[in-house]
Amino acid sequence: MEYVHLAGAADHYEHKGRWSLFLMLTVGGMILFQSALLIAVGLGSLDFTEYEWLLPALLVQNLGQVIGLAAFAVKNLFSDISSKP
């Protein structure tokens, strides 16, 4: 029984590691997208003068998603499994 518990805990932490990597890559990609968008607008490659609402909406949405994913990761992936029912 102890071996089964130990194997389950090892699998649990391995799964957490994979999800952590996925979320890090996802958040990194979102930050890169936001940076590329801001650089393109700053350099004049993209022009949002006819759609003044679009750029702020994209930036706020992207920032909200980054914060939301970070909060999810901290709450669920890095909690102790002994505190779960």
N, C-alpha and C positions, 0 to 999 in steps of 0.2 A: 504494500500500500504506500509506503514511503517513496519507493522508486517511481510509482505512478504519479504521485504528487510532485516529485522533483522533475520528472520528465514534462509534466504539464506546465510547471513554472518555467522551465527552460524554453518550451515552445511558445509560451506567452511572451517572454521577453524577446525572443527571436522575431515574433510577429510584430511586436512594438517597434523593433529596430527597422524592419522593412517599411512600416507605415511612417516612421520618423523620416527616413530617407525620401520617401515619396512626397511627404509634405514639405520637406526642405527644398526639393527640386521644384515643386509646384509654386511655392512662395518665391523662390529665386526667379523662376520664369515670369511670374507676375511683376516682380520688381524690375526685371530687365525690360519687359514690355512697357511699363510706365516710364522708365528712364529713356528708352528709345523714342517713345512718343514725345516726351518733353524735348529731347534733343532735336528731333525732326522739326518740331514747331519752332524751337529757338533758332535753328539754322535757316528757317524759311522753306524747308522742303514740303511741309504741310501747311495749308492755310485754312484756318477755321473762322475767318471773318464773317462768312455768311451763316455759320452755325456756332455762334458764340457760346451757346449752352453745352455743346457737345464735349469739348475738352474738359471743363470742370466736372461734368457728369462722369466721364470716363475715369478721371483721376480719383474722384471720391469713391466711385464703385470699386476700383482696383484697391485703393487703400483700405476700404472696408473689408474686402475679401482677405487681404493679407492679415489684418488684425483679427478677423474671425477665425481664420485657419490657425493662427498662432495661439489664440485663446483655446480653441479645440484641442490642439496638440498638448498644451500645458495641462489642461484639465483632465483629458482622457488618456493620453499616452504616457504621461510621466507621473501618474498617480500610483500609489503602492497597491499591489494586488491583494494584500492582506486586509485592506480596508473595504474591499468590495464584498457584497453579500454572496 
